[in-house]
Amino acid sequence: MRFRLDVEQRAFAASLDALLTAADTPRVARAWGRGEPAAGRALWSRLAEAGVFALAVPEAYEGLGPRPVELAVAFVELGRHAVPGPLVETVTAAVLLAGSGPGTAERLLPALASGETLATVTPPGPAGPPPAREAGAGVPGPAEGPRRRPVGTHTPHLPEAPLALDGDTATLRLTWERDGVRRSPGHGPARPSLDPARRLTPLTPGGELLAAPSPTALAWARLATAAQALGVGLALLDRTVAHVGRRHQFGVPVGSFQAVKHRLADAKIALEFARPLLFGAALTLRPADVAAAKAAACEAAYATARTALQLHGAIGYTAEYDLSLWLGKARALRTAWGSPQECRALVVSARDRRW
């Protein structure tokens, strides 16, 4: 099915593209990753003036929403330009607080809509074993390998403090706990991530109880993550197509080789197949539809990142080359707010397809 954006939605996307192109987002993202958020906060304010965060805030609390389709349009552009910061988390916080008592919503939501407040939220954990985190985020993973301890010793399992995105920069920190969503009283030091612009910080559990856990908020988080991932994949594809058109071997552009064309065509098809799932999910907001969109968009972006890395050659591995900003983000978003396995399991368990 084809989901065609209307004139206003396309104009909104074009205005965000122009704003972010002028902002030099690669420079902003690198500064953010170094712990220098001034440029990022200035960009955040401009995005708020454009109405991005107000799309998740009800009109009763000085917002424009809820408008999930327009939010998806915006987050595609945010991903395309590698904008740093707790973007998904601020939207998730807005949806969570919209379902709280009127006093809490009236106190906190207007500042989220205006961009005055940056919010972060820890993802909800499953009921079983501790969830897998991004590699390099302070737990064993492909980037750091297993930890060793002396033979014959036993280390009891100690629950880790929940990790949130940019807890050191956010001004509203929420922990999604089993008994509800609480305002965290503090945070720990930032930990490394596969995406240097994603600063992961442990939040102190406990604090003021603000809202109940919400499946709707989780659906919005996954929708925004899927849209961001789709934008990341589109940016990687555009940059790779441009690169193989400039680079020559044997007197011809590398992009003229059939094997290169096939890899790029596969990436393009995967991204375009994810697009209708994304906007279809924005229309329904059913958990299974959103999970399908997230799995498709994040896997397409990750596959495109692998293709981009291979076709760029050695320069693709260089951290100073801007491509790395999107490569790391594609890998990190793949497991943020639900792994591909979790999302596929939700789709299979739903057993009801509507479009």
VEXDREN-2710 file (C-alpha; in Angstrom, 1 decimal):
% VEXDREN-2710
k/r/px/py/pz
1/MET/0.0/0.0/0.0
2/ARG/1.2/3.5/-0.8
3/PHE/1.0/6.2/1.9
4/ARG/1.3/9.5/0.2
5/LEU/2.1/12.6/2.4
6/ASP/0.0/15.6/1.8
7/VAL/1.3/19.0/0.7
8/GLU/1.6/20.3/4.3
9/GLN/3.5/17.2/5.5
10/ARG/5.9/17.4/2.6
11/ALA/6.4/21.1/3.2
12/PHE/7.1/20.4/6.9
13/ALA/9.7/17.8/5.9
14/ALA/11.3/20.3/3.5
15/SER/11.5/23.0/6.1
16/LEU/13.2/20.7/8.6
17/ASP/15.6/19.6/5.9
18/ALA/16.6/23.2/5.2
19/LEU/16.9/24.0/8.9
20/LEU/19.1/21.0/9.6
21/THR/21.2/21.5/6.5
22/ALA/22.0/25.0/7.6
23/ALA/22.8/23.9/11.2
24/ASP/25.8/21.7/10.1
25/THR/24.6/18.8/12.2
26/PRO/27.8/16.7/11.9
27/ARG/29.6/19.4/13.8
28/VAL/26.8/19.6/16.4
29/ALA/26.8/15.8/16.8
30/ARG/30.6/15.6/17.3
31/ALA/30.4/18.4/19.9
32/TRP/27.6/16.6/21.7
33/GLY/29.6/13.4/21.8
34/ARG/32.5/15.3/23.5
35/GLY/30.1/16.5/26.2
36/GLU/29.7/20.0/24.8
37/PRO/26.0/20.4/24.4
38/ALA/25.7/24.2/23.7
39/ALA/25.3/23.9/19.9
40/GLY/23.0/20.9/20.4
41/ARG/20.8/22.8/22.8
42/ALA/20.6/25.7/20.4
43/LEU/19.5/23.4/17.6
44/TRP/17.0/21.7/20.0
45/SER/15.4/25.1/20.6
46/ARG/15.0/25.7/16.8
47/LEU/13.4/22.3/16.4
48/ALA/11.0/23.1/19.2
49/GLU/10.1/26.4/17.5
50/ALA/9.4/24.3/14.4
51/GLY/6.9/22.3/16.4
52/VAL/8.7/19.0/16.5
53/PHE/8.2/18.1/20.2
54/ALA/4.8/19.7/20.4
55/LEU/3.5/17.0/18.0
56/ALA/3.5/14.5/20.9
57/VAL/2.0/16.9/23.5
58/PRO/-1.8/17.3/23.6
59/GLU/-3.3/20.7/22.7
60/ALA/-4.6/21.1/26.3
61/TYR/-1.0/21.4/27.4
62/GLU/0.3/23.9/24.8
63/GLY/1.1/21.2/22.2
64/LEU/0.0/20.4/18.7
65/GLY/-0.8/16.7/19.1
66/PRO/-1.1/14.0/19.3
67/ARG/0.0/13.8/15.6
68/PRO/2.0/10.6/15.1
69/VAL/2.2/10.8/11.3
70/GLU/3.7/14.3/11.4
71/LEU/6.0/13.1/14.1
72/ALA/7.2/10.3/11.9
73/VAL/7.8/12.8/9.1
74/ALA/9.9/14.9/11.4
75/PHE/12.0/12.0/12.8
76/VAL/12.9/10.8/9.3
77/GLU/14.5/14.2/8.8
78/LEU/16.2/14.1/12.2
79/GLY/17.7/10.7/11.4
80/ARG/18.7/11.8/7.9
81/HIS/20.7/14.6/9.5
82/ALA/22.1/12.6/12.5
83/VAL/20.7/15.1/15.0
84/PRO/22.0/14.2/18.5
85/GLY/20.1/14.2/21.8
86/PRO/17.3/12.4/23.6
87/LEU/14.8/12.9/20.8
88/VAL/12.9/9.7/21.1
89/GLU/13.0/9.8/24.9
90/THR/11.5/13.3/25.0
91/VAL/8.6/12.2/22.9
92/THR/8.2/9.1/25.1
93/ALA/8.2/11.3/28.2
94/ALA/5.5/13.5/26.7
95/VAL/3.2/10.5/26.0
96/LEU/3.8/9.1/29.5
97/LEU/3.1/12.4/31.2
98/ALA/0.0/13.0/29.0
99/GLY/-1.5/9.9/30.7
100/SER/-0.7/11.1/34.2
101/GLY/-2.8/13.3/36.4
102/PRO/-3.8/16.7/35.2
103/GLY/-1.6/18.4/37.8
104/THR/1.6/16.6/36.7
105/ALA/0.8/17.1/33.0
106/GLU/0.1/20.8/33.4
107/ARG/3.3/21.2/35.3
108/LEU/5.7/19.4/33.0
109/LEU/4.3/19.1/29.5
110/PRO/4.4/22.8/28.3
111/ALA/8.2/22.9/28.9
112/LEU/8.6/19.7/26.8
113/ALA/6.6/21.2/23.9
114/SER/8.5/24.5/24.0
115/GLY/11.9/22.8/24.1
116/GLU/12.8/24.3/27.4
117/THR/13.0/20.8/28.9
118/LEU/15.0/17.9/27.5
119/ALA/13.7/14.6/28.8
120/THR/15.2/11.1/29.0
121/VAL/13.5/7.8/29.9
122/THR/15.0/4.4/30.6
123/PRO/13.3/1.7/28.4
124/PRO/11.1/-0.8/30.3
125/GLY/12.9/-4.0/31.0
126/PRO/11.4/-7.5/30.3
127/ALA/10.2/-9.6/33.2
128/GLY/12.9/-12.2/32.6
129/PRO/16.7/-11.8/32.4
130/PRO/18.3/-8.3/32.2
131/PRO/17.9/-6.9/28.7
132/ALA/20.8/-6.8/26.2
133/ARG/22.2/-3.3/25.9
134/GLU/24.2/-1.6/23.2
135/ALA/27.7/-3.1/22.9
136/GLY/30.2/-0.9/24.7
137/ALA/27.5/0.4/27.1
138/GLY/29.1/-1.0/30.2
139/VAL/28.0/-4.6/29.8
140/PRO/29.8/-7.4/27.8
141/GLY/29.1/-7.2/24.1
142/PRO/30.8/-7.6/20.8
143/ALA/32.8/-4.4/21.3
144/GLU/34.4/-5.4/24.5
145/GLY/34.2/-9.2/24.9
146/PRO/33.4/-11.2/28.1
147/ARG/34.7/-9.9/31.4
148/ARG/37.1/-12.2/33.3
149/ARG/37.3/-13.0/37.0
150/PRO/39.6/-15.2/39.0
151/VAL/38.9/-18.9/38.7
152/GLY/37.0/-20.3/41.6
153/THR/35.3/-17.0/42.6
154/HIS/31.6/-16.3/42.4
155/THR/30.0/-13.0/41.7
156/PRO/26.3/-12.8/42.6
157/HIS/24.0/-11.1/40.1
158/LEU/23.6/-7.4/41.1
159/PRO/20.9/-5.4/39.2
160/GLU/22.5/-2.6/37.3
161/ALA/21.1/0.9/37.4
162/PRO/19.0/1.6/34.3
163/LEU/20.7/3.3/31.5
164/ALA/19.2/6.3/29.8
165/LEU/20.2/8.3/26.8
166/ASP/21.9/11.7/27.6
167/GLY/21.0/11.6/31.3
168/ASP/23.8/14.0/32.0
169/THR/22.3/16.6/29.6
170/ALA/18.5/16.0/30.1
171/THR/16.7/18.2/32.6
172/LEU/13.9/15.7/33.2
173/ARG/15.0/12.2/33.9
174/LEU/12.5/9.4/34.2
175/THR/12.9/5.7/35.1
176/TRP/10.4/3.3/33.8
177/GLU/10.0/0.9/36.7
178/ARG/7.6/-2.0/37.2
179/ASP/5.4/0.0/39.6
180/GLY/5.3/3.1/37.5
181/VAL/7.3/5.9/35.9
182/ARG/9.3/7.9/38.4
183/ARG/11.4/11.1/38.3
184/SER/15.0/10.1/38.9
185/PRO/16.8/12.1/41.6
186/GLY/20.2/11.7/39.9
187/HIS/22.5/10.1/37.4
188/GLY/25.9/8.5/37.1
189/PRO/28.8/9.1/34.7
190/ALA/28.3/8.8/31.0
191/ARG/29.3/5.5/29.4
192/PRO/30.5/4.8/25.9
193/SER/28.2/3.7/23.1
194/LEU/28.6/2.4/19.6
195/ASP/27.3/5.8/18.5
196/PRO/29.6/8.4/20.2
197/ALA/26.7/10.9/20.1
198/ARG/24.6/8.6/22.2
199/ARG/25.8/9.3/25.8
200/LEU/24.4/6.5/28.0
201/THR/24.1/7.3/31.7
202/PRO/22.8/5.3/34.6
203/LEU/19.8/6.9/36.4
204/THR/19.1/6.6/40.1
205/PRO/15.9/4.6/40.6
206/GLY/13.1/5.8/42.8
207/GLY/11.9/9.3/43.2
208/GLU/8.5/10.9/42.7
209/LEU/5.9/8.7/41.0
210/LEU/4.6/10.6/38.0
211/ALA/2.7/8.2/35.8
212/ALA/1.8/4.6/35.2
213/PRO/3.6/2.4/32.6
214/SER/2.0/2.8/29.2
215/PRO/2.0/0.5/26.2
216/THR/1.0/3.6/24.1
217/ALA/4.2/5.4/25.1
218/LEU/6.2/2.3/24.1
219/ALA/4.5/2.3/20.7
220/TRP/5.4/6.0/20.2
221/ALA/9.0/5.3/21.2
222/ARG/9.3/2.5/18.7
223/LEU/7.6/4.6/16.0
224/ALA/10.0/7.5/16.5
225/THR/13.0/5.1/16.6
226/ALA/11.8/3.5/13.3
227/ALA/11.4/6.8/11.6
228/GLN/14.8/8.0/12.8
229/ALA/16.4/4.7/11.6
230/LEU/14.7/5.1/8.2
231/GLY/16.2/8.6/7.9
232/VAL/19.7/7.3/8.9
233/GLY/19.4/4.6/6.2
234/LEU/18.4/7.1/3.5
235/ALA/21.3/9.3/4.4
236/LEU/23.7/6.4/4.2
237/LEU/22.4/5.4/0.8
238/ASP/22.6/9.0/-0.6
239/ARG/26.2/9.4/0.7
240/THR/27.2/6.0/-0.7
241/VAL/25.7/6.6/-4.1
242/ALA/27.5/10.0/-4.3
243/HIS/30.8/8.3/-3.2
244/VAL/30.7/5.5/-5.8
245/GLY/29.9/8.1/-8.5
246/ARG/33.0/10.1/-7.6
247/ARG/35.5/7.3/-7.1
248/HIS/37.0/5.7/-10.2
249/GLN/38.7/2.4/-10.9
250/PHE/39.9/1.2/-14.3
251/GLY/38.9/4.6/-15.7
252/VAL/35.2/4.3/-14.8
253/PRO/33.1/5.2/-11.8
254/VAL/32.9/2.4/-9.2
255/GLY/29.2/2.9/-9.3
256/SER/29.0/1.5/-12.8
257/PHE/30.1/-2.0/-11.6
258/GLN/27.2/-4.4/-11.6
259/ALA/28.0/-5.8/-8.1
260/VAL/28.0/-2.3/-6.6
261/LYS/24.7/-1.5/-8.3
262/HIS/23.1/-4.7/-6.9
263/ARG/24.2/-3.9/-3.3
264/LEU/22.8/-0.4/-3.6
265/ALA/19.5/-1.6/-5.2
266/ASP/19.1/-4.1/-2.3
267/ALA/19.5/-1.3/0.2
268/LYS/17.1/1.0/-1.7
269/ILE/14.4/-1.7/-1.9
270/ALA/14.7/-2.5/1.9
271/LEU/14.3/1.1/2.8
272/GLU/11.4/1.7/0.5
273/PHE/9.6/-1.4/1.8
274/ALA/10.1/-0.1/5.3
275/ARG/8.5/3.3/4.5
276/PRO/4.9/2.2/4.1
277/LEU/5.1/0.1/7.2
278/LEU/6.3/3.2/9.1
279/PHE/3.5/5.5/8.0
280/GLY/0.9/2.7/8.2
281/ALA/2.0/2.2/11.8
282/ALA/1.7/5.9/12.5
283/LEU/-1.9/5.8/11.4
284/THR/-2.9/2.8/13.6
285/LEU/-0.4/3.0/16.5
286/ARG/-1.2/-0.7/17.2
287/PRO/1.7/-2.3/19.0
288/ALA/2.2/-5.1/16.4
289/ASP/2.1/-2.6/13.5
290/VAL/4.7/-0.4/15.2
291/ALA/6.8/-3.4/16.0
292/ALA/6.8/-4.5/12.3
293/ALA/7.7/-1.0/11.2
294/LYS/10.6/-0.8/13.7
295/ALA/12.0/-4.2/12.8
296/ALA/11.8/-3.4/9.0
297/ALA/13.2/0.1/9.3
298/CYS/16.0/-0.7/11.7
299/GLU/17.1/-3.8/9.8
300/ALA/17.0/-1.9/6.5
301/ALA/19.1/0.9/8.0
302/TYR/21.6/-1.6/9.5
303/ALA/21.9/-3.5/6.1
304/THR/22.4/-0.1/4.4
305/ALA/25.1/0.8/6.9
306/ARG/27.0/-2.5/6.1
307/THR/26.7/-1.8/2.4
308/ALA/27.9/1.8/2.9
309/LEU/30.9/0.7/4.9
310/GLN/32.0/-1.9/2.3
311/LEU/31.6/0.4/-0.7
312/HIS/33.4/3.3/0.9
313/GLY/36.4/1.1/1.6
314/ALA/39.1/2.0/4.1
315/ILE/37.8/5.6/4.5
316/GLY/34.5/4.2/5.9
317/TYR/36.3/3.0/9.0
318/THR/37.7/6.4/9.8
319/ALA/36.1/8.1/12.8
320/GLU/36.9/11.5/11.5
321/TYR/34.9/10.9/8.3
322/ASP/31.3/12.0/8.7
323/LEU/29.9/8.7/7.4
324/SER/30.8/7.3/10.9
325/LEU/28.1/9.4/12.5
326/TRP/25.4/7.5/10.6
327/LEU/27.1/4.1/10.8
328/GLY/27.2/4.1/14.6
329/LYS/23.6/5.4/14.8
330/ALA/22.3/2.7/12.6
331/ARG/23.8/0.0/14.8
332/ALA/22.6/1.6/18.0
333/LEU/19.0/2.2/16.9
334/ARG/18.7/-1.4/15.8
335/THR/18.3/-2.5/19.4
336/ALA/17.0/0.7/21.0
337/TRP/13.5/0.4/22.5
338/GLY/13.2/-3.2/21.4
339/SER/15.4/-5.6/19.5
340/PRO/14.5/-7.1/16.1
341/GLN/13.7/-10.4/17.9
342/GLU/11.4/-8.7/20.3
343/CYS/9.6/-6.8/17.6
344/ARG/9.2/-9.9/15.4
345/ALA/7.8/-11.9/18.3
346/LEU/5.2/-9.2/18.9
347/VAL/4.2/-9.2/15.3
348/VAL/3.8/-13.0/15.2
349/SER/1.9/-13.1/18.4
350/ALA/-0.6/-10.5/17.2
351/ARG/-2.0/-12.8/14.4
352/ASP/-4.2/-10.0/12.9
353/ARG/-3.2/-8.1/9.8
354/ARG/-5.2/-5.2/8.6
355/TRP/-3.3/-3.7/5.7
END
